[in-house]
Amino acid sequence: LASAYQSSSSSRKRTSGMKLPKLNSIHSGTVVSMQEFGAFMQLGDGDTYKDGLLHVSNMGAERLESPEAAGLKVGMKIWVKVYEVREDQMKYSLDMRYVSQRDGTD
């Protein structure tokens, strides 16, 4: 039964990480879910860091109405930069505006 579940589910491994990434660090991330206000991102393969939020205000030069307006889709891989870490809430925020989507450079 477990193997049947594996093959029918997405190939993405579930996030098991509990750490917060370092401020200003750049990561390859995968869009794991989308809401009207932004996209939740899994960094790397999900075994180190918690998922983080990429807010719609951090997706383009102009304010977008939704992640879809930025061309994002669940499962898509993009480069993101950690711009805010809230250790007291165990949350962090991401930005893709200043990171090259070609090679992840700042």
TORVOGU-257371 format. One record per residue: residue in three letters; x, y, z of N, C-alpha, C, O in turn; residue number from 1. Coordinates in nm, 2 decimals, padded with zeros to 4 digits. Example, Ala and Ser with C-alpha at 12.3 -4.5 7.8 and 13.67 -1.06 7.14 Angstrom:
REM residues 2
Ala | 01.32 | -00.57 | 00.78 | 01.23 | -00.45 | 00.78 | 01.32 | -00.33 | 00.78 | 01.42 | -00.33 | 00.85 | 1;
Ser | 01.28 | -00.22 | 00.71 | 01.37 | -00.11 | 00.71 | 01.29 | 00.00 | 00.79 | 01.34 | 00.11 | 00.80 | 2;
***
This chain:
REM residues 106
Leu | 00.08 | -00.12 | 00.00 | 00.00 | 00.00 | 00.00 | 00.09 | 00.13 | 00.00 | 00.06 | 00.22 | -00.07 | 1;
Ala | 00.19 | 00.12 | 00.08 | 00.28 | 00.24 | 00.08 | 00.34 | 00.27 | -00.05 | 00.35 | 00.39 | -00.09 | 2;
Ser | 00.39 | 00.17 | -00.12 | 00.45 | 00.19 | -00.25 | 00.35 | 00.24 | -00.36 | 00.38 | 00.32 | -00.44 | 3;
Ala | 00.22 | 00.19 | -00.34 | 00.12 | 00.24 | -00.43 | 00.09 | 00.39 | -00.41 | 00.07 | 00.47 | -00.50 | 4;
Tyr | 00.09 | 00.43 | -00.28 | 00.07 | 00.57 | -00.24 | 00.19 | 00.66 | -00.30 | 00.16 | 00.76 | -00.35 | 5;
Gln | 00.31 | 00.61 | -00.28 | 00.43 | 00.68 | -00.33 | 00.42 | 00.71 | -00.48 | 00.44 | 00.82 | -00.53 | 6;
Ser | 00.38 | 00.61 | -00.56 | 00.38 | 00.63 | -00.70 | 00.26 | 00.72 | -00.75 | 00.27 | 00.78 | -00.85 | 7;
Ser | 00.15 | 00.72 | -00.67 | 00.04 | 00.80 | -00.71 | 00.05 | 00.95 | -00.66 | -00.01 | 01.04 | -00.72 | 8;
Ser | 00.14 | 00.97 | -00.56 | 00.15 | 01.11 | -00.51 | 00.26 | 01.18 | -00.59 | 00.33 | 01.12 | -00.68 | 9;
Ser | 00.28 | 01.31 | -00.57 | 00.38 | 01.38 | -00.64 | 00.52 | 01.33 | -00.60 | 00.53 | 01.26 | -00.49 | 10;
Ser | 00.62 | 01.36 | -00.68 | 00.75 | 01.31 | -00.65 | 00.82 | 01.39 | -00.54 | 00.93 | 01.36 | -00.50 | 11;
Arg | 00.76 | 01.50 | -00.50 | 00.82 | 01.59 | -00.40 | 00.82 | 01.51 | -00.26 | 00.71 | 01.46 | -00.22 | 12;
Lys | 00.93 | 01.52 | -00.20 | 00.94 | 01.46 | -00.06 | 00.88 | 01.56 | 00.04 | 00.90 | 01.68 | 00.03 | 13;
Arg | 00.80 | 01.51 | 00.13 | 00.74 | 01.60 | 00.23 | 00.85 | 01.67 | 00.32 | 00.95 | 01.61 | 00.35 | 14;
Thr | 00.83 | 01.79 | 00.35 | 00.92 | 01.87 | 00.43 | 00.93 | 01.81 | 00.57 | 00.82 | 01.80 | 00.64 | 15;
Ser | 01.05 | 01.78 | 00.62 | 01.07 | 01.73 | 00.75 | 01.16 | 01.82 | 00.83 | 01.18 | 01.80 | 00.95 | 16;
Gly | 01.22 | 01.92 | 00.77 | 01.32 | 02.01 | 00.83 | 01.25 | 02.10 | 00.93 | 01.13 | 02.13 | 00.92 | 17;
Met | 01.32 | 02.13 | 01.04 | 01.27 | 02.22 | 01.14 | 01.35 | 02.34 | 01.16 | 01.32 | 02.43 | 01.25 | 18;
Lys | 01.46 | 02.36 | 01.09 | 01.55 | 02.48 | 01.11 | 01.50 | 02.60 | 01.03 | 01.42 | 02.58 | 00.93 | 19;
Leu | 01.55 | 02.71 | 01.06 | 01.53 | 02.83 | 00.99 | 01.66 | 02.86 | 00.91 | 01.77 | 02.85 | 00.97 | 20;
Pro | 01.65 | 02.91 | 00.78 | 01.77 | 02.94 | 00.71 | 01.83 | 03.07 | 00.76 | 01.76 | 03.15 | 00.82 | 21;
Lys | 01.96 | 03.10 | 00.72 | 02.02 | 03.22 | 00.76 | 01.97 | 03.34 | 00.67 | 01.94 | 03.32 | 00.56 | 22;
Leu | 01.96 | 03.45 | 00.74 | 01.92 | 03.58 | 00.68 | 02.01 | 03.61 | 00.56 | 02.14 | 03.59 | 00.57 | 23;
Asn | 01.96 | 03.65 | 00.44 | 02.03 | 03.68 | 00.32 | 02.08 | 03.56 | 00.25 | 02.16 | 03.58 | 00.15 | 24;
Ser | 02.06 | 03.44 | 00.29 | 02.11 | 03.32 | 00.22 | 02.02 | 03.30 | 00.09 | 01.90 | 03.33 | 00.10 | 25;
Ile | 02.08 | 03.24 | -00.01 | 02.00 | 03.21 | -00.13 | 01.99 | 03.06 | -00.15 | 02.08 | 02.99 | -00.12 | 26;
His | 01.87 | 03.02 | -00.19 | 01.84 | 02.88 | -00.20 | 01.76 | 02.85 | -00.33 | 01.69 | 02.93 | -00.38 | 27;
Ser | 01.77 | 02.73 | -00.38 | 01.69 | 02.67 | -00.48 | 01.56 | 02.62 | -00.40 | 01.58 | 02.54 | -00.31 | 28;
Gly | 01.45 | 02.67 | -00.45 | 01.32 | 02.62 | -00.38 | 01.22 | 02.57 | -00.47 | 01.22 | 02.60 | -00.59 | 29;
Thr | 01.13 | 02.49 | -00.42 | 01.02 | 02.44 | -00.50 | 00.89 | 02.49 | -00.44 | 00.86 | 02.49 | -00.32 | 30;
Val | 00.80 | 02.54 | -00.53 | 00.67 | 02.59 | -00.49 | 00.59 | 02.46 | -00.45 | 00.56 | 02.37 | -00.53 | 31;
Val | 00.54 | 02.46 | -00.32 | 00.47 | 02.35 | -00.27 | 00.32 | 02.38 | -00.25 | 00.24 | 02.28 | -00.26 | 32;
Ser | 00.28 | 02.50 | -00.24 | 00.14 | 02.54 | -00.24 | 00.13 | 02.69 | -00.26 | 00.22 | 02.76 | -00.24 | 33;
Met | 00.01 | 02.72 | -00.31 | -00.01 | 02.86 | -00.35 | -00.14 | 02.91 | -00.28 | -00.24 | 02.84 | -00.28 | 34;
Gln | -00.14 | 03.03 | -00.23 | -00.26 | 03.10 | -00.18 | -00.27 | 03.23 | -00.25 | -00.17 | 03.27 | -00.33 | 35;
Glu | -00.37 | 03.31 | -00.23 | -00.39 | 03.44 | -00.30 | -00.28 | 03.53 | -00.26 | -00.24 | 03.61 | -00.35 | 36;
Phe | -00.23 | 03.52 | -00.14 | -00.13 | 03.62 | -00.09 | 00.02 | 03.57 | -00.12 | 00.11 | 03.65 | -00.09 | 37;
Gly | 00.04 | 03.45 | -00.16 | 00.18 | 03.41 | -00.19 | 00.19 | 03.26 | -00.21 | 00.09 | 03.19 | -00.22 | 38;
Ala | 00.32 | 03.22 | -00.22 | 00.35 | 03.08 | -00.24 | 00.44 | 03.03 | -00.13 | 00.53 | 03.09 | -00.08 | 39;
Phe | 00.41 | 02.91 | -00.08 | 00.49 | 02.84 | 00.02 | 00.60 | 02.76 | -00.05 | 00.57 | 02.69 | -00.15 | 40;
Met | 00.72 | 02.78 | -00.01 | 00.84 | 02.72 | -00.07 | 00.91 | 02.62 | 00.01 | 00.93 | 02.64 | 00.13 | 41;
Gln | 00.95 | 02.51 | -00.05 | 01.03 | 02.41 | 00.02 | 01.18 | 02.44 | -00.03 | 01.20 | 02.44 | -00.15 | 42;
Leu | 01.27 | 02.46 | 00.06 | 01.41 | 02.48 | 00.03 | 01.48 | 02.35 | 00.01 | 01.47 | 02.27 | 00.10 | 43;
Gly | 01.56 | 02.34 | -00.09 | 01.64 | 02.22 | -00.11 | 01.54 | 02.10 | -00.12 | 01.44 | 02.10 | -00.19 | 44;
Asp | 01.58 | 01.99 | -00.05 | 01.49 | 01.87 | -00.06 | 01.40 | 01.86 | 00.06 | 01.33 | 01.76 | 00.08 | 45;
Gly | 01.39 | 01.97 | 00.15 | 01.30 | 01.97 | 00.26 | 01.34 | 01.90 | 00.39 | 01.27 | 01.90 | 00.48 | 46;
Asp | 01.47 | 01.85 | 00.39 | 01.51 | 01.78 | 00.51 | 01.58 | 01.86 | 00.61 | 01.62 | 01.82 | 00.72 | 47;
Thr | 01.61 | 01.99 | 00.58 | 01.68 | 02.08 | 00.67 | 01.59 | 02.19 | 00.72 | 01.58 | 02.21 | 00.84 | 48;
Tyr | 01.53 | 02.26 | 00.63 | 01.46 | 02.38 | 00.67 | 01.31 | 02.36 | 00.66 | 01.25 | 02.28 | 00.58 | 49;
Lys | 01.23 | 02.44 | 00.75 | 01.09 | 02.45 | 00.74 | 01.05 | 02.52 | 00.60 | 01.14 | 02.58 | 00.54 | 50;
Asp | 00.93 | 02.50 | 00.56 | 00.89 | 02.57 | 00.44 | 00.87 | 02.72 | 00.47 | 00.84 | 02.76 | 00.59 | 51;
Gly | 00.89 | 02.81 | 00.37 | 00.89 | 02.95 | 00.39 | 00.79 | 03.02 | 00.30 | 00.75 | 02.95 | 00.20 | 52;
Leu | 00.75 | 03.14 | 00.33 | 00.66 | 03.21 | 00.24 | 00.72 | 03.31 | 00.15 | 00.81 | 03.39 | 00.19 | 53;
Leu | 00.69 | 03.30 | 00.02 | 00.72 | 03.40 | -00.08 | 00.59 | 03.48 | -00.11 | 00.51 | 03.44 | -00.18 | 54;
His | 00.59 | 03.60 | -00.05 | 00.47 | 03.69 | -00.06 | 00.46 | 03.74 | -00.20 | 00.56 | 03.77 | -00.26 | 55;
Val | 00.34 | 03.77 | -00.25 | 00.32 | 03.83 | -00.38 | 00.39 | 03.96 | -00.40 | 00.43 | 03.99 | -00.51 | 56;
Ser | 00.41 | 04.04 | -00.29 | 00.48 | 04.16 | -00.30 | 00.63 | 04.14 | -00.33 | 00.70 | 04.24 | -00.36 | 57;
Asn | 00.68 | 04.02 | -00.32 | 00.82 | 03.99 | -00.34 | 00.85 | 03.91 | -00.46 | 00.95 | 03.84 | -00.47 | 58;
Met | 00.75 | 03.91 | -00.56 | 00.76 | 03.83 | -00.68 | 00.80 | 03.91 | -00.80 | 00.84 | 03.85 | -00.90 | 59;
Gly | 00.78 | 04.04 | -00.80 | 00.81 | 04.11 | -00.92 | 00.83 | 04.26 | -00.89 | 00.81 | 04.30 | -00.78 | 60;
Ala | 00.87 | 04.33 | -00.99 | 00.90 | 04.48 | -00.97 | 00.77 | 04.55 | -00.93 | 00.78 | 04.65 | -00.86 | 61;
Glu | 00.66 | 04.51 | -00.98 | 00.53 | 04.57 | -00.95 | 00.45 | 04.47 | -00.87 | 00.47 | 04.35 | -00.87 | 62;
Arg | 00.36 | 04.52 | -00.79 | 00.27 | 04.44 | -00.70 | 00.19 | 04.35 | -00.79 | 00.12 | 04.40 | -00.88 | 63;
Leu | 00.19 | 04.22 | -00.76 | 00.11 | 04.13 | -00.84 | -00.02 | 04.09 | -00.76 | -00.01 | 04.10 | -00.63 | 64;
Glu | -00.12 | 04.04 | -00.82 | -00.24 | 04.00 | -00.75 | -00.24 | 03.86 | -00.70 | -00.31 | 03.83 | -00.60 | 65;
Ser | -00.15 | 03.78 | -00.76 | -00.15 | 03.64 | -00.72 | -00.02 | 03.57 | -00.76 | 00.05 | 03.63 | -00.85 | 66;
Pro | 00.02 | 03.46 | -00.71 | 00.14 | 03.39 | -00.76 | 00.13 | 03.35 | -00.90 | 00.23 | 03.35 | -00.98 | 67;
Glu | 00.01 | 03.31 | -00.95 | -00.01 | 03.28 | -01.09 | 00.02 | 03.39 | -01.18 | 00.07 | 03.37 | -01.29 | 68;
Ala | 00.00 | 03.52 | -01.13 | 00.03 | 03.64 | -01.22 | 00.18 | 03.65 | -01.23 | 00.23 | 03.71 | -01.33 | 69;
Ala | 00.26 | 03.59 | -01.14 | 00.40 | 03.59 | -01.16 | 00.45 | 03.47 | -01.24 | 00.57 | 03.46 | -01.26 | 70;
Gly | 00.36 | 03.39 | -01.28 | 00.40 | 03.27 | -01.36 | 00.43 | 03.15 | -01.28 | 00.48 | 03.05 | -01.33 | 71;
Leu | 00.41 | 03.15 | -01.15 | 00.44 | 03.04 | -01.06 | 00.33 | 02.93 | -01.07 | 00.22 | 02.95 | -01.09 | 72;
Lys | 00.38 | 02.80 | -01.05 | 00.30 | 02.69 | -01.05 | 00.35 | 02.59 | -00.94 | 00.47 | 02.59 | -00.92 | 73;
Val | 00.26 | 02.52 | -00.88 | 00.30 | 02.42 | -00.78 | 00.40 | 02.32 | -00.85 | 00.38 | 02.27 | -00.96 | 74;
Gly | 00.51 | 02.29 | -00.78 | 00.62 | 02.20 | -00.84 | 00.73 | 02.28 | -00.91 | 00.83 | 02.22 | -00.94 | 75;
Met | 00.71 | 02.40 | -00.94 | 00.81 | 02.48 | -01.01 | 00.93 | 02.51 | -00.92 | 00.91 | 02.54 | -00.80 | 76;
Lys | 01.05 | 02.51 | -00.97 | 01.17 | 02.54 | -00.90 | 01.22 | 02.68 | -00.93 | 01.23 | 02.71 | -01.05 | 77;
Ile | 01.25 | 02.76 | -00.83 | 01.30 | 02.89 | -00.85 | 01.40 | 02.92 | -00.75 | 01.42 | 02.85 | -00.65 | 78;
Trp | 01.48 | 03.03 | -00.77 | 01.58 | 03.08 | -00.67 | 01.52 | 03.18 | -00.59 | 01.45 | 03.27 | -00.64 | 79;
Val | 01.54 | 03.17 | -00.46 | 01.49 | 03.27 | -00.36 | 01.59 | 03.31 | -00.26 | 01.69 | 03.24 | -00.24 | 80;
Lys | 01.57 | 03.43 | -00.20 | 01.66 | 03.48 | -00.10 | 01.58 | 03.50 | 00.03 | 01.47 | 03.55 | 00.03 | 81;
Val | 01.64 | 03.46 | 00.14 | 01.58 | 03.48 | 00.27 | 01.60 | 03.63 | 00.31 | 01.71 | 03.67 | 00.33 | 82;
Tyr | 01.49 | 03.70 | 00.32 | 01.51 | 03.84 | 00.36 | 01.46 | 03.88 | 00.50 | 01.48 | 03.99 | 00.55 | 83;
Glu | 01.39 | 03.79 | 00.56 | 01.34 | 03.81 | 00.70 | 01.33 | 03.68 | 00.77 | 01.28 | 03.58 | 00.72 | 84;
Val | 01.38 | 03.68 | 00.90 | 01.37 | 03.56 | 00.98 | 01.31 | 03.60 | 01.11 | 01.36 | 03.69 | 01.18 | 85;
Arg | 01.20 | 03.53 | 01.15 | 01.14 | 03.56 | 01.28 | 01.15 | 03.44 | 01.37 | 01.06 | 03.35 | 01.37 | 86;
Glu | 01.26 | 03.43 | 01.44 | 01.29 | 03.32 | 01.52 | 01.18 | 03.29 | 01.63 | 01.15 | 03.18 | 01.66 | 87;
Asp | 01.13 | 03.40 | 01.69 | 01.02 | 03.39 | 01.79 | 00.90 | 03.31 | 01.74 | 00.83 | 03.25 | 01.82 | 88;
Gln | 00.87 | 03.33 | 01.61 | 00.76 | 03.26 | 01.55 | 00.80 | 03.14 | 01.47 | 00.71 | 03.06 | 01.42 | 89;
Met | 00.93 | 03.11 | 01.46 | 00.98 | 03.00 | 01.37 | 00.93 | 03.01 | 01.23 | 00.89 | 02.91 | 01.17 | 90;
Lys | 00.94 | 03.14 | 01.17 | 00.89 | 03.16 | 01.04 | 01.00 | 03.24 | 00.97 | 01.08 | 03.31 | 01.03 | 91;
Tyr | 01.00 | 03.24 | 00.83 | 01.09 | 03.32 | 00.75 | 01.02 | 03.36 | 00.62 | 00.93 | 03.29 | 00.58 | 92;
Ser | 01.07 | 03.47 | 00.56 | 01.01 | 03.52 | 00.44 | 01.11 | 03.52 | 00.33 | 01.23 | 03.54 | 00.35 | 93;
Leu | 01.06 | 03.50 | 00.21 | 01.15 | 03.49 | 00.09 | 01.12 | 03.60 | -00.01 | 01.01 | 03.66 | -00.01 | 94;
Asp | 01.22 | 03.62 | -00.10 | 01.21 | 03.72 | -00.20 | 01.28 | 03.66 | -00.33 | 01.38 | 03.60 | -00.32 | 95;
Met | 01.22 | 03.68 | -00.44 | 01.28 | 03.64 | -00.57 | 01.32 | 03.75 | -00.66 | 01.37 | 03.73 | -00.77 | 96;
Arg | 01.29 | 03.87 | -00.62 | 01.31 | 03.99 | -00.71 | 01.46 | 04.02 | -00.74 | 01.48 | 04.06 | -00.85 | 97;
Tyr | 01.55 | 03.99 | -00.65 | 01.69 | 04.03 | -00.68 | 01.78 | 03.91 | -00.70 | 01.90 | 03.93 | -00.69 | 98;
Val | 01.72 | 03.80 | -00.72 | 01.80 | 03.68 | -00.74 | 01.79 | 03.63 | -00.89 | 01.68 | 03.62 | -00.94 | 99;
Ser | 01.90 | 03.61 | -00.96 | 01.90 | 03.56 | -01.09 | 01.83 | 03.43 | -01.10 | 01.87 | 03.34 | -01.03 | 100;
Gln | 01.73 | 03.41 | -01.18 | 01.66 | 03.28 | -01.20 | 01.74 | 03.19 | -01.29 | 01.71 | 03.07 | -01.30 | 101;
Arg | 01.85 | 03.24 | -01.35 | 01.94 | 03.16 | -01.43 | 02.03 | 03.08 | -01.34 | 02.05 | 02.95 | -01.36 | 102;
Asp | 02.10 | 03.14 | -01.25 | 02.20 | 03.08 | -01.17 | 02.20 | 03.10 | -01.02 | 02.29 | 03.05 | -00.95 | 103;
Gly | 02.10 | 03.18 | -00.97 | 02.09 | 03.20 | -00.83 | 02.18 | 03.30 | -00.77 | 02.20 | 03.31 | -00.65 | 104;
Thr | 02.24 | 03.39 | -00.85 | 02.33 | 03.49 | -00.80 | 02.25 | 03.61 | -00.76 | 02.14 | 03.64 | -00.81 | 105;
Asp | 02.30 | 03.68 | -00.66 | 02.24 | 03.80 | -00.60 | 02.25 | 03.92 | -00.69 | 02.20 | 04.02 | -00.66 | 106;
***
